[in-house]
Amino acid sequence: MIDVVALGELLIDFTCEKTDADGYPTMAAHPGGAPANFLAALTKYGAKTALIGKVGADTFGKLLLGTLEKAGIDTRGMLVDENSFTTLAFVTLDASGNREFAFARKPGADTRLTAEEIDYSLIDEAKVFHFGTLSLTDEPARTATQKAVAYAKERGKLISCDPNLRLPLWRSAEEAKEQLLWAIAQADVVKISDNEVEFLFDCSPAEGAEIILRDFGAKLVFVTCGADGCYFKNARACGQVPTLKGLRVIDTTGAGDIFGGSAMRKLLESGAAPEDLDEAKLREIAAFACAAASLSATKPGGISSVPLLEEVLEKL
């Protein structure tokens, strides 16, 4: 039995280590991709997971598949594309310290996944189906994602979604908004950032969580708020928990995904439906996820930055 199967991108994150006098960055390669980061946290904390996706038949693709196997993530659903390169993401910092993203993805292998290539038996085995929105930017991966979500919903799986906004990958902001809203409308559990709430609804995290519950049918919403922690809400309770303080933040890439995976692990451990959790349990779940995400930001990369369970519990 698989606890969580995810569909989406597996890629290389190049993160800036330093810049020279002319502003050119020296970059380090790290395994990443939002669904893969999400599963890495789940697996680290004892869940059984699998990823459905596609990488290129290149050095990075081989490295990434090895990383999944080393992390304990089932790779039966992963395919290798002989005609496309593995997607590369370049993460730099602007003058105010905010992240900027550039992608080598025209097309990337992750966008070439077709509905016919999906191993639907993995969804049959799983309790939870998780997806993001980078697989909705291009065909045929968009249709593949839509069909996988429909398949999971028809079989009563818990649906989890992280509408991970990367505007450079979309043809327009309007198309991005349309697809992100579609994704949210499919999900029982939504993990979203405050920036994405502002982009979609132009409101506060609390107001955004209320809209997602009321108008989109979600049962539980986590809104991550960077240094301000996380706002959580379901039909029974709402509240906010802080991040860990006093840590030296190096790289926040993947921190939101690690929050999501950590929260999902605790949700599964509770054995309760998302809508039935009371404030105390929600606060416990969010605090654990915030601690894991905070500690991950003290190391570079996504998959490789998930902290040990002992580290998280010590901070809590």
Beta strands, then each sheet from edge to edge (+ up, - down):
strand 1: 2-7
strand 2: 11-19
strand 3: 25-32
strand 4: 49-56
strand 5: 78-81
strand 6: 88-93
strand 7: 99-104
strand 8: 126-131
strand 9: 158-161
strand 10: 189-193
strand 11: 220-224
strand 12: 230-234
strand 13: 238-241
sheet 1: 5+ 4+ 1+ 8+ 9+ 10+ 11+ 12- 13+
sheet 2: 3+ 2- 6- 7+
end
